[in-house]
Amino acid sequence: MRVLILGGDGYLGWPQAMYLSAHGYDVAVLDSFAKRAWERELSIQPLMPVGTLEERVAAWRQLTGRDIASYVGDLMDYPFVERVLRDFAPEAIVHYGEQPSAPYSMIDAARAAYTQANNVVGTLNLLFAMRDVAPDAHLVKLGTMGEYGTPNIDIEEGYLTVEHNGRSHEFLYPKTPGSIYHLSKVHDSHNIHFACRIWGLRATELNQGVVYGVETDESASDPRLATAFHYDEVFGTALNRFCVQAVVGEPITPFGRGGQTRGYLNIRDTMACVELAVRNPAERGELRVYNQFTEQFTVNELAEKVCDAAAEMGMMAVIQHAPNPRVEAEEHYYNAKHTKLLELGLVPNLLGPELIRSMLGTIARFADRVDRSKILIGIRWAPTVRETSAAVEASKDERPG
């Protein structure tokens, strides 16, 4: 099968390209290298040195004899998207090609607007190009569990049947996202649903939990194939950040009281879930939604697991709660269904002590590259009362008369 991976230079996109190539798929990647620009903009770098896409593709070809084609350009450029679909003629399109960070989207108005435009318009361009150039291709789109928020009822896999005044209808599950980034993904979900209903496209949305992990089997096989593992507040996720903090002797910092519950999965399971979706395509006119995670934890539970594993390795890790910069319920009901990928054959890599110790060991080899000033930056979802009052007074000063 011919598979095009959008965002193929990223933390998940590059390992996915290698994974599918290793499993016999004909793979091409597309990227604008915007993520590298965002890293430079914020003076952030991945933990491990990461080669250019060209260097990694060449190393993969040398090591395996398999080629990964590459296209450099932006999904915001519609003619470019259409040309790529005509040239590569994909049977499946894996869409990682978006701004992936909730904190980045909350820094300021410019980055919020950029996130919305980049993610929503880029996906719209893809949908129109699929309609006109590749109507039989199957779209596998990375959504996020963050689209749902934390409702006080069970979270179904994508849809909810509503009984109202004696009648029944199935709707996309109501969304209550907690950031501008997550809101952009909600817009994507509705646009994809529209394209499937109206144009007969086929799509699978993978509402992914929080991903953790330093490497996959392929990226671990040669340092030239490393992926962009982040530990910073902007692009790093909770468990990845906690592991780095433990290795370098920084306190492990759950936000707030640490009762926030989310779904988590190993990066290796992301690779497997995407292949299962690619291998089992949706029907024409169908948008399937799978909740892609394997376990649920509170943030405190993650911190404690890292502390215990670190202690077994002789590291002195301590937990120190940090003020929560986000606007979120810190203790809440959370029961999300996630059976469909298991029914397709997913065998999860669960988060046990051995896996965490392996992560800590890999991170320790690159501890000298950790920039401690980037672990917690202080990006707040809402201004303080003092900041709000100052903004109001400033606006008064600017009024004429």
C-alpha positions in Angstrom: 0.0 0.0 0.0 1.1 3.5 -0.8 1.0 5.7 2.4 1.6 9.4 2.6 2.6 10.7 6.0 1.9 14.4 6.6 4.2 15.9 9.3 6.8 13.2 8.5 9.7 15.1 10.1 8.1 15.1 13.6 8.2 13.2 16.9 5.5 10.8 15.7 5.6 11.3 11.9 9.2 10.2 11.4 9.0 7.0 13.5 5.7 6.2 11.7 7.4 6.5 8.3 10.1 4.1 9.4 7.7 1.7 11.0 5.5 1.4 7.9 8.5 1.2 5.6 9.9 -1.6 7.7 6.5 -3.4 7.5 6.6 -3.3 3.7 4.6 -0.2 2.9 5.6 2.2 0.1 6.0 5.4 2.1 6.4 9.1 1.4 6.6 11.9 3.9 5.5 15.6 3.6 6.7 18.4 5.9 7.3 22.1 5.9 9.8 21.9 8.8 7.6 24.4 10.7 8.2 22.5 14.0 11.9 23.2 13.7 11.1 26.9 13.2 9.0 26.9 16.3 11.8 25.3 18.3 14.2 28.0 17.1 11.7 30.7 17.9 11.5 29.6 21.5 15.2 28.5 21.9 14.1 24.9 22.5 15.8 21.8 21.2 15.1 18.1 21.3 16.9 16.0 24.0 18.8 13.9 21.4 20.5 15.3 18.3 18.2 15.0 15.3 19.4 15.0 11.8 17.7 16.7 8.9 15.0 14.8 7.1 17.2 14.3 4.2 20.0 12.8 6.4 17.6 10.5 8.1 16.0 9.3 4.9 19.5 8.6 3.5 20.5 6.7 6.7 17.3 4.6 6.5 18.0 3.8 2.9 21.6 2.8 3.7 20.6 0.6 6.7 17.5 -1.1 5.2 17.7 -0.8 1.4 14.2 0.8 1.5 13.4 4.3 0.3 11.2 6.9 1.8 10.1 9.6 -0.7 9.9 13.2 0.6 8.0 16.3 -0.3 8.8 19.7 1.2 6.0 22.2 1.4 3.1 23.5 3.4 -0.5 22.2 3.7 -1.6 25.9 3.6 -0.5 25.9 -0.1 -3.4 24.2 -1.8 -1.7 23.8 -5.3 1.2 22.1 -3.6 -1.1 19.6 -1.7 -2.9 18.8 -4.9 0.4 18.2 -6.8 1.6 15.8 -4.1 -1.6 13.8 -4.2 -1.4 13.5 -8.0 2.3 12.6 -8.0 2.3 10.0 -5.2 -1.3 8.7 -5.6 -1.6 7.5 -2.0 -4.0 4.8 -0.9 -3.8 6.0 2.7 -2.9 9.4 4.1 -1.7 9.6 7.7 -2.1 13.2 9.0 0.3 14.3 11.7 0.9 17.6 10.0 -0.3 20.2 12.5 0.9 22.5 15.3 0.7 19.9 18.1 1.1 21.9 21.3 -1.6 23.2 23.6 0.9 25.5 25.5 2.2 27.0 22.2 -1.4 27.9 21.2 -1.9 29.7 24.5 1.2 31.9 24.5 -0.5 34.9 22.9 -3.0 35.9 20.3 -0.6 35.6 17.3 0.2 32.0 18.1 -3.4 31.1 18.9 -4.5 32.5 15.5 -1.6 30.8 13.8 -2.5 27.4 15.4 -6.1 27.7 14.2 -5.2 28.8 10.7 -2.4 26.3 10.2 -4.4 23.3 11.5 -7.9 24.0 10.3 -7.1 25.5 6.9 -4.3 22.9 6.2 -6.7 20.1 6.9 -9.4 21.7 4.7 -7.0 22.0 1.9 -6.2 18.3 2.3 -9.9 17.4 2.2 -10.6 19.4 -1.0 -7.5 17.9 -2.6 -8.7 14.4 -1.7 -12.1 15.1 -3.1 -10.7 16.2 -6.4 -7.6 14.1 -6.8 -7.6 11.1 -4.5 -11.3 10.3 -3.6 -10.6 6.7 -2.9 -7.7 7.3 -0.4 -8.3 6.6 3.3 -7.5 9.5 5.6 -6.1 8.5 9.1 -6.2 11.7 11.1 -4.6 12.2 14.5 -7.1 13.7 16.7 -6.8 14.0 20.5 -8.6 12.9 23.6 -8.4 16.5 24.7 -11.2 17.3 22.3 -13.6 15.7 24.7 -12.5 17.6 27.8 -13.6 16.0 31.1 -17.4 15.5 30.9 -19.2 14.0 33.9 -20.4 11.1 31.8 -18.6 8.2 30.0 -16.7 9.2 26.9 -17.8 7.1 24.0 -15.6 6.4 20.9 -16.6 9.4 18.8 -20.4 9.3 18.8 -23.2 9.7 21.2 -26.8 8.5 20.7 -29.3 11.1 22.0 -32.9 10.4 23.0 -35.0 13.6 22.8 -38.8 13.9 22.9 -39.3 10.3 21.9 -36.9 10.4 19.0 -33.2 9.2 18.7 -30.2 10.5 16.7 -26.5 9.7 16.7 -24.2 12.8 16.9 -20.5 13.3 17.0 -19.7 13.2 20.8 -20.0 16.8 22.2 -16.6 18.4 22.6 -15.4 20.7 25.4 -11.7 21.4 24.5 -9.4 23.0 27.0 -7.0 25.0 24.7 -7.0 26.8 21.4 -5.0 23.9 20.0 -7.6 21.3 21.1 -10.3 23.6 19.7 -8.6 23.5 16.3 -8.8 19.7 16.4 -12.5 19.9 17.1 -12.9 22.0 14.0 -11.0 19.4 12.1 -13.3 16.6 13.4 -16.4 18.5 12.1 -14.8 19.3 8.8 -13.8 15.7 8.2 -17.3 14.5 9.2 -18.7 16.9 6.7 -16.3 15.7 3.9 -17.3 12.1 4.5 -21.1 12.8 4.7 -21.2 15.2 1.7 -18.4 14.0 -0.6 -18.2 10.3 0.3 -14.6 10.4 1.6 -13.4 7.8 4.0 -11.6 8.6 7.2 -10.5 7.3 10.6 -9.9 9.7 13.4 -7.6 8.5 16.1 -8.3 10.5 19.2 -5.0 10.0 20.8 -4.1 10.2 24.5 -0.9 11.6 25.9 2.1 9.9 24.2 5.3 9.0 26.1 8.5 7.3 25.0 12.0 8.2 23.9 12.3 5.8 20.9 10.8 3.1 18.8 12.5 -0.1 17.6 13.5 1.6 14.4 14.8 4.9 15.8 16.7 2.9 18.5 18.6 0.9 15.8 20.9 3.8 14.8 21.5 7.3 16.4 21.0 8.8 12.9 17.4 7.8 13.0 16.5 9.5 16.3 13.2 11.3 16.6 12.5 14.7 18.2 11.9 13.8 21.9 10.9 16.9 23.9 10.9 17.4 27.7 10.1 21.2 27.7 6.8 22.7 28.8 5.8 23.6 25.2 6.3 20.4 23.3 7.0 17.8 26.0 4.3 15.7 27.6 3.9 14.9 31.3 5.7 11.6 31.6 8.5 12.6 29.3 9.1 15.7 31.4 8.9 13.8 34.7 11.5 11.3 33.5 13.9 14.1 32.4 13.4 15.9 35.7 14.3 12.7 37.6 17.5 12.1 35.6 18.9 15.6 36.1 17.9 16.0 39.7 15.1 18.5 39.3 11.9 18.1 41.3 9.1 16.3 39.5 6.4 18.9 39.1 2.8 17.8 38.7 0.6 20.8 38.0 -1.8 21.8 40.8 -3.0 19.0 43.1 -2.2 16.4 40.4 -5.6 14.7 40.3 -6.1 15.3 36.5 -6.8 12.0 34.8 -6.0 11.3 31.2 -5.4 8.4 28.8 -1.8 7.5 28.0 0.0 5.3 25.5 3.5 4.3 24.5 4.9 5.8 21.3 5.3 2.2 20.0 1.6 1.7 20.4 0.9 4.8 18.4 2.9 3.2 15.5 0.8 0.0 15.8 -2.5 1.8 16.1 -2.0 3.8 12.9 -1.0 0.7 11.0 -4.2 -1.1 12.2 -6.2 1.9 11.0 -4.4 1.9 7.6 -4.8 -1.8 7.2 -8.5 -1.8 8.0 -9.9 1.2 6.1 -13.2 2.9 6.6 -16.0 2.6 4.1 -16.8 5.3 1.6 -18.8 8.0 3.3 -17.7 6.9 6.8 -15.9 8.7 9.5 -14.8 6.2 12.2 -13.5 7.4 15.5 -11.2 5.4 17.7 -10.0 6.5 21.1 -6.3 5.7 20.9 -4.9 5.1 24.4 -4.1 2.1 26.5 -4.3 3.2 30.2 -5.7 6.0 32.4 -3.6 7.6 35.1 -3.8 10.7 37.3 -0.8 13.0 37.0 0.1 12.1 40.6 0.2 8.4 39.7 2.6 9.1 36.9 4.9 11.2 39.1 4.9 8.4 41.7 5.7 5.7 39.1 8.7 7.8 37.9 9.9 8.3 41.5 9.7 4.6 42.3 11.6 3.6 39.1 14.2 6.3 39.7 14.8 5.1 43.2 15.5 1.6 41.9 18.2 3.1 39.7 19.8 5.1 42.6 18.3 8.4 41.6 17.0 10.8 44.3 13.7 12.0 42.7 11.2 14.1 44.7 7.8 15.4 43.8 7.1 19.1 44.2 3.7 20.3 43.0 3.8 23.4 40.8 1.1 26.0 40.3 -1.3 24.9 37.6 -1.0 27.3 34.6 -4.0 25.7 32.9 -7.7 26.2 33.5 -8.9 22.7 34.1 -10.7 20.5 36.7 -8.0 18.9 38.8 -10.3 16.2 40.2 -13.0 14.9 38.0 -14.8 11.9 36.6 -13.0 10.3 33.7 -14.1 7.1 32.0 -13.2 6.9 28.3 -14.0 3.9 26.2 -11.1 2.5 24.1 -12.0 -1.0 22.8 -12.1 -0.6 19.0 -8.3 -0.8 18.4 -8.0 -3.7 20.9 -10.6 -5.5 18.8 -8.5 -4.9 15.7 -5.6 -6.6 17.4 -3.6 -4.0 19.3 -1.3 -5.6 21.9 -0.4 -2.7 24.3 3.0 -1.9 25.8 1.8 -1.0 29.3 3.5 1.4 31.6 5.5 -0.8 34.0 8.7 -0.1 36.1 10.9 -1.8 33.5 9.7 0.5 30.7 10.2 3.6 32.9 13.7 2.4 33.9 14.5 2.0 30.2 13.3 5.5 29.5 15.4 6.9 32.4 18.5 5.0 31.1 18.2 6.4 27.6 17.6 9.9 28.9 20.6 9.7 31.2 22.9 9.3 28.1 21.9 12.8 27.0 21.5 14.5 30.3 24.2 17.1 29.4 21.8 18.4 26.7 19.0 19.3 29.1 18.2 23.0 29.4 16.6 23.2 32.9 15.2 26.7 32.2 12.9 25.2 29.5 11.3 22.5 31.7 8.9 25.0 33.2 8.4 28.2 31.3 5.1 29.5 32.9 2.7 29.7 30.0 -0.7 30.5 31.6 -4.1 29.7 30.1 -5.6 32.8 31.8 -4.1 36.1 33.1 -3.9 36.8 36.8 -6.3 39.3 38.3 -3.5 41.9 38.5 -2.7 41.4 34.7 -6.4 41.7 33.8 -6.8 44.9 35.8 -3.6 46.4 34.3 -4.9 45.5 30.8 -8.2 47.3 31.5 -6.5 50.4 32.8 -4.2 50.5 29.8 -7.1 50.3 27.5 -8.7 53.2 29.3 -5.5 55.3 28.8 -5.7 54.6 25.1 -9.3 55.8 24.6 -9.5 59.2 22.9 -10.6 62.1 25.3 
